[in-house]
Amino acid sequence: MIRLYDFPLSGNAHKVRNMLSLLAVPYERVLVDLPAGEQRSPEFLALNPFGQVPVLRDDDETVRDSSAILVYLGRKFGRGEWLPVDALGEARVVEWLATANTLVADGLARARVIQLFGRDGDLGAAQELAHRALGSFDAHLDQRAWLACKRPTIADVANYSYVALAPDGGVALDPYPNVQRWLERLEKLPGFEPAPSQAGGPGR
Ligand SMILES: N[C@@H](CCC(=O)N[C@@H](CS)C(=O)NCC(=O)O)C(=O)O
């Protein structure tokens, strides 16, 4: 049985919930109370020494980090559809996993955590980086339906959550029509799970 160590408002944990739901894989959720500091308990640090959700357990194996978990799930349950096996297809997916963990994490996710949870940081700088990322996404999606391949992959799931949650960080999506259409495309996939938006928005 798969067990997900989760926090409902976490965008990184949402990536994994969404993937499990899109793949129709049953799982058990274990709440890690981040505001109470449960991620720093010895029990949780034994699972992830970095003290962060999400963490996935599959029988006796533990996988930490949302991108690594998406790779695991895509390979194990994706029937070759969500994580391509050819060299170029896999490289394209990894490009977008890297984007999720750098530009998107440092801009969109950072702006959200500052605005929503009052974390320290430069909100203006994070929002500026978020707009740079969204501009690049919008240009990339001008002639494409999906980020990495001709079909949806874990690359789309990895980037969806914090892009959809941009308004939580005070970043409007209105200037990015191609991004909005890409979000809507993902939201129509069977099993899609909405992101935990605090600012609202259609389907999110
Ligand atoms: N690169 C990691 C980042 C995970 C992460 O930042 N998790 C946040 C919640 S979204 C967390 O657990 N924070 C706990 C803390 O900062 O104490 C991933 O993609 O899973």
The ligand as a Gaussian input file, in Angstrom:
#p B3LYP/6-31G(d) Opt

LIG

0 1
 N       12.084000      20.142000      -3.400000
 C       11.088000      19.675000      -2.456000
 C       10.546000      20.862000      -1.685000
 C        9.553000      20.423000      -0.623000
 C        9.064000      21.583000       0.216000
 O        9.482000      22.733000       0.070000
 N        8.113000      21.251000       1.122000
 C        7.571000      22.237000       2.017000
 C        6.050000      22.293000       1.872000
 S        5.587000      22.840000       0.254000
 C        7.853000      21.816000       3.455000
 O        7.683000      20.667000       3.789000
 N        8.274000      22.742000       4.291000
 C        8.520000      22.463000       5.667000
 C        9.418000      23.447000       6.300000
 O        9.916000      24.327000       5.573000
 O        9.649000      23.369000       7.494000
 C        9.976000      18.937000      -3.211000
 O        9.788000      19.217000      -4.400000
 O        9.319000      18.051000      -2.632000

